Amino acid sequence: LKARLACENWDAPLIVTTNVQLFESLFAARTSRCRKLHNLVDSVVILDEAQTLPPEFLQPILDVLNLLAKQYGVTVVLCTATQPALASRQYFDRGLRGLEGVREIVSDPDRLYGELKRVEVRLPADWRTPTDWPALAGELAERDTVLCIVNRRQDAREVWRLMPSGTVHLSALMCGAHRADVIRAIKGRLEAKRRREDCEPLRVVSTQLVEAGVDLDFPVVYRALAGLDSIAQAAGRCNREGRLERGEVVVFVPPEQRLPDQIRKGVEACRNVLYGYVGDPLERSLFARYFEHLYHACDLDAKGICADLKADSELAVSFRTAADKFHLIEDGEDAQVFVRYRGPDGSDDTIDGLLGKLEKEGPERWLLRKLQRYAVSIKRRDLLRLLAQGDLREVQPGLFVQASDIL
């Protein structure tokens, strides 16, 4: 209990948390969220994968990081292979208040970046002509060991359906426990193929969930056109261990589709930077240009939080209004469902025991944390349809559980 409270209150020498927890706590207006913030004084805050800071909240995030550094002795370290353009700059119509005093802590990063080059990236021959899914599936089927990453869940399902039997599918529509088992099996097969103990083809179709924090090493990676940072992250799953002289990364233009706004803006910024470019698409200097294009296309304070926190007169700061607006993950967009995943061989009954406790004892905090490994997010319209069909049931107010085996 003492260890758990220390973690929740950040009262320990080392705290590992998420960007969501960190920044929503910094902008919170509730005592329970704010009582731990004093522990940030004179600390070192390491932001891993800094390029994933959401552009629509970027200005208030940079403002609070500058405040921590100037007033509270905090040192901020940004870790990423695709450093975002977070210095102050003035666009023709507006500006960005960037981080102050930014400097590299690695000596000669350009030399190191070049020495660590492990892949060759092939860009589309024609940026306007898409590759249809059957043609892509046919090309992937000719590869013995290949990873294909697409932008949407439905794209992953469509490509997977067109692939030969045995192709592996990865998606955020699989619960965390299921994804972990599949990724573990992929790693095992990759290692077996390196030892020449596995002669069967290994082809994986995935959404971008494999692009951060997943240690896969494929000789060939296909990536649907996306933001330049996403292409670089996909390249990080190719020849990751440097066993080959060069891995192969193939960028293709997917069929016309309605993309989420942030992915669409990333695609447009990537086209602006790479169209007609003849050098290495992952050249380190290109990322600053890419993020400048991306940030210019975005409202960096989409919720107007900076205005709420600006004191025009005494006691005029709208802390609660700003806190209500600052949600890196919007509530109400998707609904969470607990699925009855029983492990790769179907014999693990852990989920059944947890769901039994949920129905009998209610949503206790420790229990919901354990159940997170079995949760998936679905659109609310799909939730209502599945409830009407009897495929889901509501076991506690707002908590939904798989009721049939057809999901």
Salt bridges, closest charged atoms under 4 A:
GLU8 OE2 - ARG4 NH1 3.05
GLU8 OE2 - ARG365 NH2 3.38
GLU8 OE2 - ARG369 NH2 3.29
ASP63 OD2 - ARG97 NH2 2.59
ASP93 OD1 - HIS296 NE2 3.54
GLU100 OE2 - LYS70 NZ 3.81
GLU104 OE2 - ARG284 NH2 2.59
ASP108 OD2 - ARG111 NE 3.36
ASP110 OD1 - ARG284 NH1 2.81
GLU115 OE2 - ARG111 NH1 2.71
GLU120 OE1 - LYS117 NZ 3.99
GLU120 OE2 - ARG246 NE 3.37
ASP144 OD2 - LYS193 NZ 3.06
ASP155 OD1 - ARG152 NH2 2.90
ASP181 OD1 - ARG184 NH1 2.63
GLU191 OE1 - ARG194 NH1 3.03
GLU191 OE2 - ARG195 NH1 3.81
GLU197 OE1 - ARG195 NH2 2.95
ASP198 OD2 - ARG189 NE 2.66
GLU211 OE2 - ARG223 NE 2.50
ASP215 OD1 - ARG240 NE 2.77
ASP217 OD2 - ARG194 NH2 3.43
ASP217 OD2 - ARG243 NH1 3.42
GLU248 OE2 - ARG122 NH2 3.18
GLU248 OE2 - ARG143 NH2 3.05
ASP261 OD1 - ARG264 NH2 2.35
ASP261 OD2 - LYS265 NZ 3.09
GLU268 OE2 - ARG264 NH1 3.07
ASP280 OD2 - LYS117 NZ 3.16
GLU292 OE2 - ARG89 NH2 3.48
ASP308 OD2 - LYS325 NZ 2.76
GLU330 OE2 - LYS303 NZ 3.14
ASP334 OD1 - LYS379 NZ 3.41
ASP352 OD1 - ARG340 NH1 3.24
ASP352 OD1 - ARG342 NH2 3.15
GLU359 OE2 - ARG393 NH2 2.70
GLU361 OE2 - LYS357 NZ 3.87
ASP382 OD1 - ARG385 NH2 3.48
